[in-house]
């Protein structure tokens, strides 16, 4: 019986870690998207600049 509870707690901790990893991954993806958007904006600015100077 005692061991059962122990295992249950172990599983719980595992789930906790899983959730944390997921949230970390999510944040990482979010940052990646943010950078992608930044690059897009940069490209647009450069294109407009080229059109103006050309």
C-alpha positions in Angstrom: 0.0 0.0 0.0 2.8 2.4 1.0 4.6 1.7 -2.2 1.5 2.4 -4.2 1.2 5.9 -2.8 4.9 6.4 -3.5 4.5 5.4 -7.2 1.5 7.7 -7.4 3.5 10.6 -6.2 6.3 9.7 -8.6 3.8 9.8 -11.5 2.5 13.1 -10.3 6.0 14.6 -10.3 6.5 13.2 -13.8 3.4 15.0 -15.0 4.5 18.2 -13.3 7.8 18.1 -15.2 6.1 17.3 -18.5 3.9 20.4 -18.1 6.8 22.6 -17.3 8.7 21.3 -20.3 5.7 22.0 -22.5 5.3 25.5 -21.2 9.0 26.1 -21.8 8.7 24.8 -25.3 5.7 27.0 -25.9 7.6 30.1 -24.8 10.5 29.1 -27.0 8.2 28.8 -30.0 6.6 32.2 -29.2 10.0 33.9 -29.1 10.9 32.2 -32.4 7.7 33.5 -34.0 8.5 37.0 -32.6 12.0 36.9 -34.2 10.4 35.8 -37.5 8.0 38.7 -37.5 10.9 41.1 -36.8 12.8 39.7 -39.8 9.7 40.2 -41.9 9.4 43.8 -40.9 13.1 44.4 -41.6 12.7 43.0 -45.1 9.7 45.2 -45.7 11.6 48.2 -44.6 14.5 47.4 -46.9 12.2 46.8 -49.8 10.5 50.2 -49.3 13.9 51.8 -49.0 15.0 50.3 -52.2 11.9 51.5 -54.0 12.4 55.0 -52.6 16.1 55.3 -53.5 15.6 53.5 -56.9 
